[in-house]
């Protein structure tokens, strides 16, 4: 069993609460949780299942060589 390290992005759901989680290095790997802790736990499961699926299909498992940078900017429009 290998260990993998990925950056996750937690997107707060302003209307319904909770968080949607995306994994930039693994396109299509998306999950959600009602709390931040639940969203993180769900992300770990989603990533594991995504990796297992890639391996089962003989696909390469993407590595995150450098974490993405996230910044907040103001834009006037």
DOKEVO-180663 format. One record per residue: residue in three letters; x, y, z of N, C-alpha, C in turn. Coordinates in steps of 0.1 Angstrom, whole numbers, plus 5000, padded with zeros to 4 digits. Example, Ala and Ser with C-alpha at 12.3 -4.5 7.8 and 13.67 -1.06 7.14 Angstrom:
BEGIN
ala513249435078512349555078513249675078;ser512849785071513749895071512950005079;
***
This chain:
BEGIN
unk500949885000500050005000500950125000;unk500650224991501450344990500650454997;unk501450555001500850675007500950794997;unk499850864996499750974987499451104995;unk499851214990499551344996498951434985;unk497751494989497051584979496551704987;unk496451814980495751934985494251914982;unk493451954992492051954989491552094991;unk490452134984489852264985488452244990;unk488252315002486852315008486152435004;unk484952414997484152524992482952535001;unk482752635009481652645018480352665009;unk479252595013477952605007477152715014;unk477052835009476452945016474952925018;unk474352855009472852835010472452715018;unk473152605018472652485025473552445036;unk474752515037475652485048476552365043;unk477552335051478452225048479552275038;unk480252175032481352205023481352105011;unk481652155000481952064988483552064988;unk484051944985485551924985485951884971;unk486951954965487551914953489051884955;unk489651814946491051774947491651814933;unk492351924933492851974920493751874912;unk494451794919495351704912494651574907;unk493351564911492551444907491251494902;unk491251544889489951584883488851484884;unk487651534888486551444890486351384904;unk487351404912487351354926486651464934;unk485351454937484551554944483751484955;unk483651544967482751494977482251614985;unk481551584996481051685005480851635019;unk480651735028480351695042479651815049;unk478851785059478151885066478951975075;unk480151915080481051995088482451985081;unk483352075085484752065080485351935082;unk485251885095485851755098485251645090;unk483951645088483251545080483651555065;unk483851675060484251695046485651645044;unk486551665054487951615053487951465053;unk487151395062487051255062486551195049;unk485451265044484951215031485951235020;unk486751335020487751355010488751245010;unk489151205022490151095023489550965017;unk488250935020487650825014487550834998;unk487150954994486950974980488250964972;unk489351014978490651004972491150864971;unk490950784982491350644982490650564972;unk489250584971488550514961488850564946;unk489150684945489650734931490950674927;unk491850664937493150604934492950454931;unk492150384939491950244937491350214923;unk490450304919489850294906490850314894;unk491750414896492750434886493650314885;unk494050264896494950144896494250024889;unk493050004893492249884887492149894872;unk492050024867491950044853493250054846;unk494350034853495650044847496150184844;unk495450284850495850424847496850474857;unk497650574853498650624862497950704873;unk498550704885498050784896498750924896;unk498051034894498651164894499351194908;unk500551254907501251294919501151444920;unk501051494931501051644933502451684937;unk503251734927504651764929504751894937;unk503851994934503852114941502452154944;unk502052184956500752224959500252344952;unk498952354948498452474941498452594951;unk498552704946498552834954497152894953;unk496552924965495252984965495353124971;unk494853224965494853354970493553414968;unk493153514975491953594974492253724968;unk491553764958491853894952490553974951;unk490554104951489454194949489454244934;unk488254244928488054284914486854374914;unk487154494908486054594906485354564893;unk484054554893483354534880482054614880;
***
